[in-house]
Amino acid sequence: MRKANIIISLILLGFASFYAYLIANLPARDLPNTLGAAFVPWVLAGILAGLSVILLIHSIFAANGNQKVSLPGRELLGITFLLILIASYIKLMEFFGFVTVSIVFLTILTWLAGSRKPVEIAAFSVTTAILVYLLFHKFFQVQLPTGIFF
């Protein structure tokens, strides 16, 4: 496990370096007194590089590197289901719109998180989807997918 972590951390450091190289070559289209288009990518590159260095240091100096880590079948199934749910959310958003698909997505996530009260789930899902829509679409003026419903 120790050798695998060292290799993965070096690969991730290489990817972070390549990503930083791509960011550095972005064209400058910044408005005065703004953060610019490259701000968030630089933050992400920094976080990736930092986490990769932490993994590398931990892998090199960890006392016991022979621990095997495995995922039980139920957890692996849950992760797979969540990835399929997220991919479906993204694809369905193009057709049905942000608000409609977000309500369904948040309902499923809230139910999976353990809540079993239908009124509470519905209130949370509808309120959150509409507030996020209003915040991003009206306040930040971000174009969100409208789809056929909303």
Backbone as a printed PyTorch tensor [residue, N CA C, xyz], in Angstrom:
tensor([[[  0.8230,  -1.1940,   0.0000],
         [  0.0000,   0.0000,   0.0000],
         [  0.8710,   1.2650,   0.0000]],

        [[  1.9970,   1.1870,   0.6940],
         [  2.8790,   2.3470,   0.7800],
         [  3.4190,   2.7250,  -0.5970]],

        [[  3.8490,   1.7120,  -1.3500],
         [  4.4000,   1.9570,  -2.6810],
         [  3.3200,   2.5300,  -3.6070]],

        [[  2.1050,   1.9990,  -3.5190],
         [  1.0020,   2.4930,  -4.3510],
         [  0.6790,   3.9470,  -4.0240]],

        [[  0.6830,   4.2920,  -2.7380],
         [  0.3940,   5.6780,  -2.3480],
         [  1.4750,   6.6380,  -2.8420]],

        [[  2.7130,   6.2080,  -2.7940],
         [  3.8030,   7.0580,  -3.2930],
         [  3.6460,   7.2780,  -4.7930]],

        [[  3.3500,   6.2090,  -5.5290],
         [  3.1730,   6.3260,  -6.9830],
         [  1.9820,   7.2250,  -7.3000]],

        [[  0.8560,   7.0210,  -6.6120],
         [ -0.3340,   7.8430,  -6.8590],
         [ -0.0740,   9.3000,  -6.5250]],

        [[  0.6250,   9.5630,  -5.4170],
         [  0.9020,  10.9550,  -5.0590],
         [  1.8070,  11.6210,  -6.0910]],

        [[  2.7580,  10.8840,  -6.6390],
         [  3.6230,  11.4580,  -7.6780],
         [  2.8450,  11.7110,  -8.9750]],

        [[  1.9410,  10.7960,  -9.3220],
         [  1.0940,  11.0080, -10.5050],
         [  0.2130,  12.2380, -10.3090]],

        [[ -0.3760,  12.3730,  -9.1170],
         [ -1.2310,  13.5310,  -8.8430],
         [ -0.4340,  14.8300,  -8.8330]],

        [[  0.7940,  14.7900,  -8.3400],
         [  1.6520,  15.9810,  -8.3940],
         [  1.9590,  16.3520,  -9.8400]],

        [[  2.2000,  15.3520, -10.6700],
         [  2.4190,  15.6170, -12.0910],
         [  1.1890,  16.2160, -12.7380]],

        [[  0.0150,  15.6760, -12.4070],
         [ -1.2220,  16.2250, -12.9500],
         [ -1.4450,  17.6520, -12.4690]],

        [[ -1.1790,  17.9290, -11.1960],
         [ -1.3310,  19.2840, -10.6670],
         [ -0.3730,  20.2440, -11.3690]],

        [[  0.8310,  19.7850, -11.6460],
         [  1.7970,  20.6310, -12.3610],
         [  1.3280,  20.9200, -13.7820]],

        [[  0.8340,  19.8890, -14.4710],
         [  0.3150,  20.0770, -15.8260],
         [ -0.8880,  21.0140, -15.8220]],

        [[ -1.7810,  20.8480, -14.8510],
         [ -2.9520,  21.7120, -14.7130],
         [ -2.5190,  23.1620, -14.4610]],

        [[ -1.5110,  23.3520, -13.6160],
         [ -1.0020,  24.6990, -13.3570],
         [ -0.3830,  25.3010, -14.6140]],

        [[  0.2900,  24.4790, -15.4130],
         [  0.8510,  24.9490, -16.6770],
         [ -0.2650,  25.4230, -17.6130]],

        [[ -1.3540,  24.6520, -17.6820],
         [ -2.4830,  25.0520, -18.5250],
         [ -3.1180,  26.3510, -18.0290]],

        [[ -3.2180,  26.5020, -16.7170],
         [ -3.8010,  27.7240, -16.1500],
         [ -2.9180,  28.9250, -16.4580]],

        [[ -1.6170,  28.7390, -16.3600],
         [ -0.6880,  29.8440, -16.6080],
         [ -0.7850,  30.3330, -18.0480]],

        [[ -1.2080,  29.4860, -18.9530],
         [ -1.3120,  29.8710, -20.3640],
         [ -2.7140,  30.3170, -20.7660]],

        [[ -3.5950,  30.5040, -19.7970],
         [ -4.9210,  31.0210, -20.1220],
         [ -4.8130,  32.4590, -20.6080]],

        [[ -5.6240,  32.8520, -21.5750],
         [ -5.5970,  34.2510, -21.9980],
         [ -6.1740,  35.1440, -20.8940]],

        [[ -5.6160,  36.3200, -20.7610],
         [ -6.0690,  37.2510, -19.7290],
         [ -7.2540,  38.0580, -20.2610]],

        [[ -8.4140,  37.7920, -19.7090],
         [ -9.6250,  38.5280, -20.0760],
         [-10.2940,  39.0310, -18.8130]],

        [[ -9.5130,  39.5860, -17.9410],
         [-10.0070,  40.0040, -16.6420],
         [-10.5410,  41.4250, -16.6800]],

        [[-11.5620,  41.6480, -15.8960],
         [-12.0800,  42.9900, -15.7050],
         [-11.3010,  43.6520, -14.5790]],

        [[-11.2350,  44.9650, -14.5650],
         [-10.5280,  45.6380, -13.4650],
         [-11.1910,  45.3300, -12.1220]],

        [[-10.3740,  45.1710, -11.1050],
         [-10.8210,  44.9300,  -9.7310],
         [-11.6350,  43.6590,  -9.5880]],

        [[-11.3070,  42.6110, -10.3290],
         [-11.9560,  41.3150, -10.1930],
         [-10.8920,  40.2440,  -9.9680]],

        [[-11.3330,  39.0970,  -9.5310],
         [-10.4010,  37.9980,  -9.2850],
         [ -9.8780,  37.3960, -10.5720]],

        [[-10.6530,  37.4230, -11.6130],
         [-10.2140,  36.8680, -12.8920],
         [-10.6620,  35.4380, -13.0710]],

        [[-10.5860,  34.9910, -14.3030],
         [-11.0680,  33.6650, -14.6570],
         [-10.1610,  32.5550, -14.1410]],

        [[ -8.9140,  32.8380, -13.8700],
         [ -7.9760,  31.8020, -13.4540],
         [ -7.9130,  31.6290, -11.9450]],

        [[ -8.6600,  32.4140, -11.1860],
         [ -8.5540,  32.3420,  -9.7270],
         [ -8.9470,  30.9680,  -9.1840]],

        [[-10.1350,  30.5040,  -9.5290],
         [-10.6110,  29.2130,  -9.0080],
         [ -9.7420,  28.0660,  -9.5050]],

        [[ -9.3520,  28.0210, -10.7820],
         [ -8.4380,  26.9460, -11.1840],
         [ -7.1170,  26.9370, -10.4100]],

        [[ -6.5890,  28.1220, -10.0830],
         [ -5.3610,  28.1600,  -9.2850],
         [ -5.6030,  27.6070,  -7.8890]],

        [[ -6.7540,  27.9240,  -7.3110],
         [ -7.0910,  27.3920,  -5.9870],
         [ -7.1740,  25.8660,  -6.0470]],

        [[ -7.8490,  25.3420,  -7.0760],
         [ -7.9780,  23.8970,  -7.2140],
         [ -6.6180,  23.2310,  -7.4420]],

        [[ -5.7750,  23.8440,  -8.2470],
         [ -4.4360,  23.2880,  -8.4860],
         [ -3.6280,  23.2830,  -7.1890]],

        [[ -3.7530,  24.3430,  -6.4210],
         [ -3.0390,  24.4150,  -5.1470],
         [ -3.5200,  23.3670,  -4.1560]],

        [[ -4.8310,  23.1720,  -4.0970],
         [ -5.3780,  22.1580,  -3.1920],
         [ -4.9280,  20.7650,  -3.6210]],

        [[ -4.9930,  20.4810,  -4.9130],
         [ -4.5600,  19.1690,  -5.4110],
         [ -3.0800,  18.9380,  -5.1190]],

        [[ -2.2590,  19.9340,  -5.3670],
         [ -0.8240,  19.7910,  -5.0990],
         [ -0.5680,  19.6140,  -3.6030]],

        [[ -1.2650,  20.3840,  -2.7910],
         [ -1.0830,  20.2700,  -1.3410],
         [ -1.4840,  18.9030,  -0.8060]],

        [[ -2.6290,  18.4040,  -1.2430],
         [ -3.0640,  17.0810,  -0.8010],
         [ -2.1330,  15.9880,  -1.3100]],

        [[ -1.5960,  16.1610,  -2.5060],
         [ -0.6560,  15.1770,  -3.0470],
         [  0.6360,  15.1550,  -2.2410]],

        [[  1.1140,  16.3200,  -1.8460],
         [  2.3300,  16.3910,  -1.0260],
         [  2.0840,  15.7600,   0.3390]],

        [[  0.9130,  16.0270,   0.9290],
         [  0.5800,  15.4190,   2.2210],
         [  0.5570,  13.8990,   2.1020]],

        [[ -0.0620,  13.3700,   1.0340],
         [ -0.0910,  11.9230,   0.8220],
         [  1.3170,  11.3740,   0.6410]],

        [[  2.1500,  12.0740,  -0.1030],
         [  3.5210,  11.6210,  -0.3260],
         [  4.3070,  11.5820,   0.9800]],

        [[  4.2180,  12.6480,   1.7660],
         [  4.9490,  12.7080,   3.0400],
         [  4.4390,  11.6300,   3.9920]],

        [[  3.1280,  11.4710,   4.0610],
         [  2.5580,  10.4580,   4.9480],
         [  2.9690,   9.0590,   4.5030]],

        [[  3.0000,   8.8230,   3.2000],
         [  3.3750,   7.4980,   2.6910],
         [  4.8400,   7.1760,   2.9510]],

        [[  5.6810,   8.1880,   2.8860],
         [  7.1130,   7.9540,   3.1010],
         [  7.4250,   7.7490,   4.5780]],

        [[  6.8150,   8.5590,   5.4510],
         [  7.1810,   8.5270,   6.8600],
         [  6.2070,   7.7620,   7.7480]],

        [[  5.2000,   7.1110,   7.1700],
         [  4.2550,   6.3390,   7.9830],
         [  4.9660,   5.1310,   8.5790]],

        [[  4.6270,   4.8150,   9.8310],
         [  5.2840,   3.7160,  10.5260],
         [  4.9040,   2.3620,   9.9500]],

        [[  3.6350,   2.1560,   9.6670],
         [  3.1770,   0.8610,   9.1770],
         [  2.5680,   1.0420,   7.8030]],

        [[  3.2510,   0.6120,   6.7760],
         [  2.7630,   0.7810,   5.4170],
         [  2.1540,  -0.4670,   4.8260]],

        [[  1.9410,  -1.5070,   5.6420],
         [  1.4310,  -2.7720,   5.1290],
         [ -0.0560,  -2.9670,   5.3820]],

        [[ -0.7890,  -1.9220,   5.6520],
         [ -2.2160,  -2.0500,   5.9200],
         [ -2.9700,  -2.1820,   4.6140]],

        [[ -3.8510,  -3.1500,   4.5720],
         [ -4.7050,  -3.3570,   3.4010],
         [ -6.0250,  -2.6410,   3.6480]],

        [[ -6.4780,  -1.9240,   2.6540],
         [ -7.7530,  -1.2250,   2.7360],
         [ -8.6850,  -1.8280,   1.6980]],

        [[ -9.8720,  -2.1780,   2.1470],
         [-10.8420,  -2.7290,   1.2040],
         [-12.2160,  -2.1380,   1.4920]],

        [[-13.0120,  -2.0630,   0.4660],
         [-14.3750,  -1.5610,   0.6060],
         [-15.3330,  -2.7420,   0.6420]],

        [[-16.2300,  -2.7590,   1.6280],
         [-17.2670,  -3.7920,   1.6120],
         [-18.1540,  -3.6130,   0.3810]],

        [[-18.7670,  -4.7060,  -0.0630],
         [-19.5900,  -4.6740,  -1.2660],
         [-20.7160,  -3.6610,  -1.1900]],

        [[-21.3170,  -3.4970,  -0.0140],
         [-22.4270,  -2.5530,   0.1280],
         [-21.9650,  -1.1060,  -0.0780]],

        [[-20.8060,  -0.7710,   0.4680],
         [-20.2800,   0.5830,   0.2820],
         [-19.8900,   0.8280,  -1.1720]],

        [[-19.3010,  -0.1500,  -1.8110],
         [-18.9360,  -0.0290,  -3.2190],
         [-20.1790,   0.1460,  -4.0800]],

        [[-21.2420,  -0.5730,  -3.7490],
         [-22.5080,  -0.4270,  -4.4520],
         [-23.0970,   0.9670,  -4.2460]],

        [[-22.9820,   1.4810,  -3.0190],
         [-23.4720,   2.8250,  -2.7250],
         [-22.7130,   3.9020,  -3.4930]],

        [[-21.4060,   3.7630,  -3.5750],
         [-20.5840,   4.7230,  -4.3310],
         [-20.9430,   4.6820,  -5.8070]],

        [[-21.1050,   3.4750,  -6.3330],
         [-21.4870,   3.3210,  -7.7400],
         [-22.8500,   3.9530,  -8.0020]],

        [[-23.8110,   3.7070,  -7.1130],
         [-25.1400,   4.2910,  -7.2600],
         [-25.0800,   5.8170,  -7.2240]],

        [[-24.2730,   6.3660,  -6.3170],
         [-24.1500,   7.8210,  -6.2140],
         [-23.5470,   8.4160,  -7.4820]],

        [[-22.5310,   7.7690,  -8.0550],
         [-21.9370,   8.2630,  -9.2980],
         [-22.9390,   8.2130, -10.4520]],

        [[-23.7240,   7.1340, -10.5150],
         [-24.7630,   7.0410, -11.5480],
         [-25.8230,   8.1090, -11.3310]],

        [[-26.1790,   8.3660, -10.0740],
         [-27.1680,   9.4010,  -9.7500],
         [-26.6770,  10.7880, -10.1700]],

        [[-25.4150,  11.0860,  -9.9160],
         [-24.8550,  12.3860, -10.2980],
         [-24.7980,  12.5310, -11.8150]],

        [[-24.3750,  11.4790, -12.5110],
         [-24.3360,  11.5310, -13.9720],
         [-25.7420,  11.7110, -14.5460]],

        [[-26.7190,  11.0380, -13.9720],
         [-28.1090,  11.1920, -14.4170],
         [-28.6100,  12.6050, -14.1560]],

        [[-28.2470,  13.1490, -13.0120],
         [-28.6330,  14.5190, -12.6550],
         [-28.1330,  15.5050, -13.7080]],

        [[-26.8900,  15.3570, -14.0920],
         [-26.3010,  16.2640, -15.0790],
         [-26.9720,  16.1100, -16.4410]],

        [[-27.1960,  14.8650, -16.8580],
         [-27.8080,  14.6320, -18.1730],
         [-29.2680,  15.0870, -18.1990]],

        [[-30.0360,  14.7710, -17.1510],
         [-31.4540,  15.1320, -17.1250],
         [-31.6680,  16.6380, -16.9900]],

        [[-30.6810,  17.3390, -16.4320],
         [-30.8020,  18.7820, -16.2760],
         [-30.9150,  19.4820, -17.6290]],

        [[-30.2710,  18.9540, -18.6400],
         [-30.3430,  19.5520, -19.9730],
         [-31.7650,  19.5030, -20.5310]],

        [[-32.4910,  18.4580, -20.1990],
         [-33.8250,  18.2760, -20.7570],
         [-34.9300,  18.8640, -19.8780]],

        [[-34.8690,  18.5920, -18.5760],
         [-35.9480,  19.0160, -17.6780],
         [-35.6870,  20.3390, -16.9680]],

        [[-34.4730,  20.8200, -16.9470],
         [-34.1640,  22.0870, -16.3110],
         [-33.5910,  21.8970, -14.9090]],

        [[-32.9440,  22.9600, -14.4330],
         [-32.2320,  22.9180, -13.1610],
         [-33.1570,  22.6770, -11.9780]],

        [[-34.2110,  23.4520, -11.8660],
         [-35.0590,  23.3940, -10.6700],
         [-35.7420,  22.0390, -10.5520]],

        [[-36.3360,  21.5580, -11.6220],
         [-37.0780,  20.2960, -11.5820],
         [-36.1670,  19.1280, -11.2070]],

        [[-35.0390,  19.0150, -11.8600],
         [-34.1370,  17.9020, -11.6040],
         [-33.4830,  18.0390, -10.2260]],

        [[-33.2100,  19.2620,  -9.8000],
         [-32.6080,  19.4690,  -8.4770],
         [-33.5520,  19.0520,  -7.3640]],

        [[-34.8380,  19.3060,  -7.5400],
         [-35.8070,  18.8880,  -6.5220],
         [-35.7960,  17.3630,  -6.3870]],

        [[-35.8130,  16.6700,  -7.5030],
         [-35.7940,  15.1980,  -7.4720],
         [-34.4740,  14.6990,  -6.8900]],

        [[-33.3630,  15.2820,  -7.3210],
         [-32.0430,  14.8800,  -6.8470],
         [-31.9100,  15.0920,  -5.3400]],

        [[-32.3160,  16.2560,  -4.8590],
         [-32.2280,  16.5380,  -3.4270],
         [-33.1650,  15.6440,  -2.6190]],

        [[-34.3150,  15.3080,  -3.1920],
         [-35.2260,  14.3890,  -2.5150],
         [-34.5680,  13.0180,  -2.3350]],

        [[-33.9590,  12.5140,  -3.3880],
         [-33.2980,  11.2050,  -3.3070],
         [-32.1280,  11.2580,  -2.3200]],

        [[-31.3080,  12.3130,  -2.3850],
         [-30.1650,  12.4180,  -1.4720],
         [-30.6120,  12.5300,  -0.0190]],

        [[-31.6770,  13.2900,   0.2340],
         [-32.1710,  13.4370,   1.5990],
         [-32.6980,  12.1120,   2.1220]],

        [[-33.3880,  11.3630,   1.2700],
         [-33.8940,  10.0620,   1.6770],
         [-32.7320,   9.0930,   1.9340]],

        [[-31.7160,   9.1320,   1.0710],
         [-30.5520,   8.2620,   1.2660],
         [-29.7720,   8.6250,   2.5260]],

        [[-29.8340,   9.9000,   2.9200],
         [-29.1320,  10.3470,   4.1230],
         [-29.8350,   9.8890,   5.4020]],

        [[-31.0820,   9.4000,   5.2650],
         [-31.7400,   8.8380,   6.4350],
         [-33.0360,   9.4990,   6.8470]],

        [[-33.3820,  10.6000,   6.2550],
         [-34.6360,  11.2580,   6.6080],
         [-35.8010,  10.4730,   6.0070]],

        [[-36.8460,  10.2570,   6.8060],
         [-38.0000,   9.4930,   6.3380],
         [-39.3040,  10.2730,   6.4790]],

        [[-39.2150,  11.5810,   6.7250],
         [-40.4130,  12.4120,   6.8720],
         [-40.7060,  13.0750,   5.5310]],

        [[-41.7870,  12.6760,   4.8530],
         [-42.0650,  13.1860,   3.4980],
         [-42.2260,  14.7070,   3.4290]],

        [[-42.8940,  15.2920,   4.4040],
         [-43.0970,  16.7430,   4.3800],
         [-41.7670,  17.4660,   4.5480]],

        [[-40.9410,  16.9700,   5.4380],
         [-39.6270,  17.5760,   5.6660],
         [-38.7430,  17.4520,   4.4220]],

        [[-38.7490,  16.2860,   3.8060],
         [-37.9500,  16.0660,   2.5900],
         [-38.4230,  16.9830,   1.4680]],

        [[-39.7330,  17.0600,   1.2710],
         [-40.2790,  17.8960,   0.1960],
         [-39.9760,  19.3700,   0.4460]],

        [[-40.1660,  19.8260,   1.6810],
         [-39.9080,  21.2360,   2.0030],
         [-38.4400,  21.5840,   1.7890]],

        [[-37.5460,  20.7130,   2.2370],
         [-36.1170,  20.9600,   2.0680],
         [-35.7380,  20.9860,   0.5920]],

        [[-36.1920,  20.0050,  -0.1620],
         [-35.8050,  19.8850,  -1.5700],
         [-36.3070,  21.0580,  -2.4010]],

        [[-37.5780,  21.4010,  -2.2440],
         [-38.1520,  22.4990,  -3.0240],
         [-37.5170,  23.8350,  -2.6320]],

        [[-37.4050,  24.0780,  -1.3320],
         [-36.8380,  25.3520,  -0.8590],
         [-35.3840,  25.5070,  -1.3070]],

        [[-34.5930,  24.4770,  -1.1460],
         [-33.1840,  24.5650,  -1.5210],
         [-33.0030,  24.7740,  -3.0200]],

        [[-33.7460,  24.0180,  -3.8300],
         [-33.6090,  24.1510,  -5.2830],
         [-34.0050,  25.5550,  -5.7470]],

        [[-35.0860,  26.0850,  -5.2100],
         [-35.5480,  27.4120,  -5.6270],
         [-34.5950,  28.4980,  -5.1310]],

        [[-34.1110,  28.3780,  -3.8970],
         [-33.1770,  29.3870,  -3.3830],
         [-31.8650,  29.3920,  -4.1650]],

        [[-31.3580,  28.2090,  -4.5000],
         [-30.1230,  28.1440,  -5.2940],
         [-30.3670,  28.7350,  -6.6760]],

        [[-31.5140,  28.4220,  -7.2670],
         [-31.8520,  28.9880,  -8.5800],
         [-31.9070,  30.5150,  -8.5100]],

        [[-32.6270,  31.0410,  -7.5220],
         [-32.7500,  32.4980,  -7.4030],
         [-31.4000,  33.1480,  -7.1410]],

        [[-30.5950,  32.5340,  -6.2830],
         [-29.2900,  33.1050,  -5.9610],
         [-28.3910,  33.1670,  -7.1930]],

        [[-28.2730,  32.0560,  -7.9060],
         [-27.3520,  32.0170,  -9.0320],
         [-27.9180,  32.6710, -10.2890]],

        [[-29.2000,  32.4540, -10.5550],
         [-29.7690,  32.9960, -11.7930],
         [-30.0660,  34.4860, -11.6810]],

        [[-30.6570,  34.9030, -10.5970],
         [-31.0540,  36.3080, -10.4640],
         [-29.9290,  37.1820,  -9.9090]],

        [[-29.2640,  36.7120,  -8.8380],
         [-28.2700,  37.5530,  -8.1810],
         [-26.9300,  37.5350,  -8.9120]],

        [[-26.4110,  36.3250,  -9.2030],
         [-25.1220,  36.2200,  -9.8790],
         [-25.2530,  36.2450, -11.3910]],

        [[-26.4540,  36.1610, -11.9060],
         [-26.7760,  36.1620, -13.3310],
         [-26.0320,  35.0520, -14.0870]],

        [[-26.0950,  33.8500, -13.5130],
         [-25.5300,  32.6650, -14.1370],
         [-26.6540,  31.9680, -14.8900]],

        [[-26.4180,  31.6330, -16.1350],
         [-27.4290,  30.9360, -16.9220],
         [-27.4900,  29.4790, -16.4780]],

        [[-28.6310,  29.0720, -15.9770],
         [-28.8410,  27.6850, -15.5820],
         [-29.7470,  27.0240, -16.6140]],

        [[-29.6210,  25.7110, -16.7930],
         [-30.4690,  25.0300, -17.7740],
         [-31.9510,  25.2040, -17.4400]],

        [[-32.7460,  25.5680, -18.4270],
         [-34.1680,  25.7830, -18.1660],
         [-35.0010,  24.5640, -18.5360]],

        [[-34.6470,  23.8250, -19.5320],
         [-35.3960,  22.6340, -19.8990],
         [-36.8060,  22.9470, -20.3460]],

        [[-37.6850,  21.9480, -20.2600],
         [-39.0550,  22.1320, -20.7390],
         [-39.9880,  22.6160, -19.6460]],

        [[-39.6060,  22.5290, -18.3720],
         [-40.5090,  22.9040, -17.2920],
         [-40.1960,  24.2530, -16.6840]],

        [[-38.9210,  24.4880, -16.3200],
         [-38.6020,  25.7080, -15.5700],
         [-37.2280,  26.1790, -15.9720]]])
